[in-house]
Amino acid sequence: MKISDAAKLLGISTDTIRYYEKEGVITPKRTSKNNYRDLDNRDIISLLICIYNRKIGYSMKGSVEYVEGIPVSKITDILNKKIDELELEVKETKNLINYLTTLKILETIGLLLNLNAIYCHMQKFLNQKYVLLKIIQDIMQNYLNIFRLLTKHK
């Protein structure tokens, strides 16, 4: 496979492939008629390993060392460190979700409290207007029912 085809297939640049060739990760053969690089399945697999290692946090140099064969203990340490980082990221994301959910609930409560305050003021001034008061009570009851539903399905 030509280097440009491999780059398209893997979603990386031809410069990246040349870097890994320079570092000895891959050893593509050269075609006899035009001296193009010809990557075989082993080269593609080695590149895939490097790409995946980059995605989990290895440096370019680290991904080369991995393919070349680094001690298992070092790999285990690197993987444990990455797992710890990802777990922390998940924890921080969950905390952010909880914070945003709390803000949403507090805003809903604030809206209800404002409506309740309005209701209380209107009740003082409109005691003789029972029908209007009944409508407002019904609206408030509906808002309270909605709030209860929101907090139940949280």
N, C-alpha and C positions, 0 to 999 in steps of 0.2 A: 504494500500500500504506500502511495506517495505521501510525503510529509504534509502536504496541503490537505489531502483527503483525511489523514489521521487527525489533523488539527480540527477540521470541521466535525468529524465524528465525535471527538472527545470534548469539543467546546473550549479548546485552548489555542494559544497562538503558536505559529511555527517557531517563533523565538523560544518559547518555553520548551518545545520539543528539542530544539537545538541545544538548549541549556542542559537538559537531561542527557543528551548524547555526549556533550562535552564532559559532563561529570561521570560518564561511564555507566549510567543507568540502562541505557539502551545502546545497542550496536547495530544500527540498520546497515544492511548490505547496500552496495552501490550497484546500480544497473550498468551494464557494460556499454550500452549505446550512448547514453547521455549523462552518466554519472549521478543520476538522481538517487536520493535515499529511498530505500525500499524497506519499510517496516514490516516485520512479520508479527504473528500472534503473540509471541513472547514479548516483543517490544511494546505492543499495545497493552498487554496485561501489566507490564512494569509501569507504564505511564498511568494506567488506571489506579494502581496502588499509590503512586506519587500524588495524583490528583485527590484521591480520597484522604490521604494523610494530610494534605494541605487543608482540606475542609475541616478536619478535626483538630487543627491547630499546629501541626508541624510546620517548621520553616522549610524553605526550599532545600536548604542543606540537610535539615533533619529528615526530610522525606527521602533524600538520596541515601543517607546513612541507613535508613530503615530497609530500603531495597537491597543495599549492599550487605546488610546483616549486622545489626547491632545486638549487644547482649540482651537476652530476654529480660533480665532484671531492669535494664534501662527502659525497655519498651513498657514493662509493667508500671514502672514509676511514671512514665509519660502518660500512659492511659489512665492511671489512677488520678493524676493531676487534672487531666481533661474531664474526667467524670466528676470530680469535685467542683470544677469550674461550671460545668453544665448544671449540676444540682443546685449550686448557688444561684445561677441565672434563673432556673425554674422557681426557686424559692422567692427571689426578688420579683419575678413576674407575678407569682401568686399574691404576694403582698401588695403589689400595685393594683391587681384586680380587686382585692378586698378593699383597698382604700377607695377606689373609684366606685365600687358598689355602695360603700358607706356614704360617700358624698351624694350619690344618687338618692339613697334613702333619706338622708338628712334634708336634701332639697325638697323631697316629697313631703316630709314632715313639716318643713318650714312653710310650704305652700298651704298645708292643712292648718297649721297654727295661724297663719295670716287670715285664712278664711274663717277660722274659728273666732279670731279677734274681731273681724268685720261682723260676724254673726252676733257676737256679744254686744257690740256697739249698736247695731241695728235693733236688737231686742229691747234695749233701754229706751230707744226713741220711738219704737213702733209697737208698743204693747197693745194699743187699741187696734192695730191693723193685723188681726189674727190670720187672715187668709195669706197675706204676704209673708208673714212669719212662718206659716206652715210650709210654704214653698221653699223658703230658705232652709228650714230644718230638713226638708226632704233632700235638698241639694247637698247639705252637709252630711247627711246620713249616707248618701251615695258616695261622696268623697271618702268618708271613713270606711265604707265597705270596700272601695277600691284599694285603700291603703292596707287594709287587712289582707286582701288578696295578694297584694304585692309582697307583703312581708311573709306570707305563708309559702309562696313559690320561690323564695330566695334560695 
